[in-house]
Amino acid sequence: MLELQGLSAEAKIGKILILVSLILGIVGVLGILAGFGSVALFPVRYMRGFPLFAGFFIVITAVIKILGLILGFMALSSTNLKNFNKAGLYAIISSLLPPLDLIMLIGGILCLISKEAK
């Protein structure tokens, strides 16, 4: 999965940053869903200052983040296929989906400027 032999330094760092961003994104989605689960299971505890429709926004945020993770996995698979131009584009699009992911953005830019992308 992480074959780095024969790649330039930019491509190696970009591939590693995309992988790290995916791992952190998965942890973030699990945290969002765990937070929503605690609000859904124990609503009386959170009703005073927490509006009823806020759970809807939490679910929408999780869905958008999952779409970003799917694009991130597409970027990682493109790096495995040695298509760093497509990987960089997927990573940049994935990073711009809310919430903003700077690690994925830097990884995508490094994939685009590597000599393998040309």
Residue pairs with C-beta under 8 A, 6 or more apart in sequence:
1 80
2 15
2 16
2 19
3 80
4 12
4 15
7 15
7 114
7 116
8 114
8 115
8 116
10 110
10 111
10 113
10 114
10 115
11 79
11 84
11 110
11 111
11 114
11 115
11 116
11 117
13 107
13 110
14 79
14 84
14 87
14 88
14 91
14 106
14 107
14 108
14 109
14 110
14 111
14 114
15 76
15 79
15 87
15 107
15 111
16 107
17 103
17 104
17 106
17 107
17 110
18 72
18 75
18 76
18 79
18 87
18 91
18 104
18 107
18 108
18 111
19 76
20 103
20 107
21 72
21 91
21 95
21 101
21 103
21 104
21 107
22 69
22 72
22 73
22 76
22 104
24 103
25 65
25 68
25 69
25 72
25 101
25 104
26 69
28 65
28 99
29 62
29 65
29 66
29 69
32 58
32 61
32 62
32 65
33 62
35 58
36 55
36 58
36 59
36 62
39 46
39 50
39 54
39 55
39 58
40 55
61 98
61 99
64 97
64 98
65 97
65 98
65 99
67 97
68 94
68 95
68 97
68 101
68 104
69 94
71 90
71 91
71 93
71 94
71 97
72 90
72 91
72 94
72 104
74 90
74 94
75 86
75 87
75 88
75 90
75 91
75 94
75 104
75 107
75 108
75 111
76 87
78 84
78 86
78 87
78 90
79 87
79 111
82 116
84 111
84 112
84 114
84 116
84 117
85 111
85 112
85 117
85 118
87 108
87 111
88 108
88 109
88 110
88 111
88 112
88 117
89 108
89 112
90 108
91 104
91 105
91 107
91 108
91 111
92 104
92 105
92 108
92 109
92 112
94 101
94 104
94 108
95 101
95 102
95 103
95 104
95 105
95 108
96 105
111 117
